[in-house]
Amino acid sequence: MNSSSKTTKKKVLTSALAVALAAVLLIGGASIAYLQDSTPTVTNTFETNSVNVDLTEDETEFEIIPGTSEEKNPTVTVTATVDSYVFVKVVDRTQGLVDYEIADGWTLLKSTTSGVATTNIYYRKVTGSDNEQSYSVLLNNNVSYDASLTNEDLAAASGKVTLAFTAYAIQAEPFSGADEAEKAQNAYTAASATAMTVAADGTVTTYTSLSSAISNAADGSTIELNKDTSVSYFTSSKDKEITVDLNSHTLSLTSTYSTTVSKTDLTIENGTIEAATGSSSAAAATFAVRSGATLTLENVTATTTGALLYPRGDATEVNVINSDISATGSYAIATNAASADNYNCVINVENSTLYGAACGILINVPCTMNVSDSTITGDRQTVIVRAGTANISDTELINTQTDEDVWTSYDNINWGSGNAVATAVLTIGNRNGSYSGDATVTLSGVTCTYDETLTNSRGVYLYGGVTYPTTNTTPTRLSSITIPPVASAKLYRAKPTTQR
C-alpha cells in the first residue's frame, strides 16, 4: 500500500469520527435542564341544585249537602335543595256555597275578583333540603257546607261551582325587596312567568307560547297567562281537556283567520279577549268549533267587529258562562247552513250578556240552543231561529232598531242568507231556502224590549204553518212557540206560503 492510499483512509476515518462526535454533542445538548416549576391540580366543584314542586289531591268530585263536611286534601310537595318560595293559587268559584280555611303557614300575597271568580295567591318560604317537604293547602284538609243553604241558594249558582289550585316554586335568591312580602311578590312574578302549571294529576308543563302550550300540555292541565298576550291565532286539535286561565289579562288575537278548536275540550276563563276585525260571516268567526269539540268561555269579556263564535258539526258544544260578548259588526254566536256537516251542535248561554250588531244569536241548522238568565241584544234581530230548537228562559231580548223601513224590509220578499230575514226581536221560521229541520222555540220568563212606538215594530215574527201560541204539527217546516206569552211582545204572524 502506498503512502497516498494510507493518507486517504486516515482522512476518511478522521471525518467519520468528527461526524460522530458532533452527533454526540448534539444529543448531549438536548438534556440541558431549564428553570421551571408546577403546582398540584386544584379542582373546582359546583353543586347541582334543584327546585321541584308537585300538587296532589285524592278526590276532585264533591256533592254539596247542607250541614255536612268532607275531606278535601290538596297538598303541595316541594323538593328544593336551596331556600325557595312556594306559592299556591286558589281560584274560588264556589259563590259562597263551600266553606273552608287556608292551612297555617301560608300568607296571602294578593287577591283579585273577576265575575264570580276570586283568585287568591298564598306563599311560604322553605329552607333548602334534599328531602321532600309537604304542605296542606286547606286547614284540616276539610270543606263544609252551611246547614242554612236552601234549594234556591244552590239553584242561583252561576255556571260551574269549582275550587281550583295551582302550585309554583322558585329559588329565593336573588329576589329582593323592602320586606318579605315584596320579595315574595317579585319571586312570584318570576315563578309564574316561567309558565309552570301543575295539573290535577301532578304533571308539570312548561310552555313558551300559547299555541305550543295547548299542543304540549297534559290532559287536564291549566295554562295561565302571566301578562297581556298577543298571538295571531291558534289551533287546538288534541283530544284532551285544557283550560287557559287568562288570569285577569288580555288575550289579543291579531289575525282575521279563525282560531280552530277541534277534538279539544277547551275552556278560556277569567280575562279579556280582543279579536281582530274579520269577516261578518259566521263561517269566518273568531272561534270555529268543529265536530266533537267543546269551547267554553267563562268569566270572559270578548270583543270583535266580526262574528265571535261559530259552532259547527256533530257533537260540537259552545258554552258562554258569566261572560260579556260584543260583536259590533256581526253575530255573537251563529251557525252556518252551507253544509250538513255543520248540523247537530249545542249552544249554552248562562248568566251572560251578548251583543251582535247583525243579530245576537242566529241558528239555522238542526241544533239545540239553551239560553238562561241572560241579556241578548241585536240591532236588526236579537235572536233568529230559522231551524233548530231554542229554549230561552229568564232572559231579556233587546232590539235597538229605530228605522221603520228595516222592520218591514223582508215581509213580502224571499229571505236571503244570514240575517237577511224579517226583522223582529225574535224571528222564527223560514220563508224560503233549504234549511233542514223545524224551528221550535220554548220561552219562559222572557221579556222582549224594543221601540213599541214604531208602527211596524214587533216582538215576535213567525213564519210557518202554526198559530200562536198553539203549535200546528202538519207543516214540514214547523215554526212553533211555546210560552207563557212573552211580555210586551207584539206578534207578527206571516201568511204561510209553499216552502222549499
Buried (B, 14 or more C-beta within 10 A) or exposed (E): EEEEEEEEEEEEEEEEEEEEEEEEEEEEEEEEEEEEEEEEEEEEEEEEEEBEBBBBBEEBEBEBEBEEEBEBBBBBBBBBBBBBBBBBBBBBBBBEBBEBEBBEEBEEBBEEEBBBBBBBBBBBBBEBBEEEBEBBBBEBBBBBBEEEBEEEBBEEBBBBBBBBBBBBBBBBEEBEEEEEBEBBBBBBEBBBEEBBBBBBEBBBBEBEEBBEBBBBBBBBBBBBBBEBBEBEBBBBBBEBBBBBBBBBBBBBBEBBBBBBBBBBBBBBBBBBBBBBEBBBBBBBBBBBBBBBBBBBBBBBBBBBBBBBBBBBBBEBBBBBBBBBBBBBBBBBBBBBBBEEEBBBBBBBBBBBBBBBBBBBBBBBBBBBBBBBBBBBBBBBBBBBBBBBBBBBBEBBBBBBBEEEEBBBBBBEEEBEBBBEBBBBBBBBBBBBBEBBBBBBBBBBBBBBBBEEEBEBBBBBBBBBBBEBBEBEEEBEBBBBBEBEBBBEBBBBBBEBEEBE
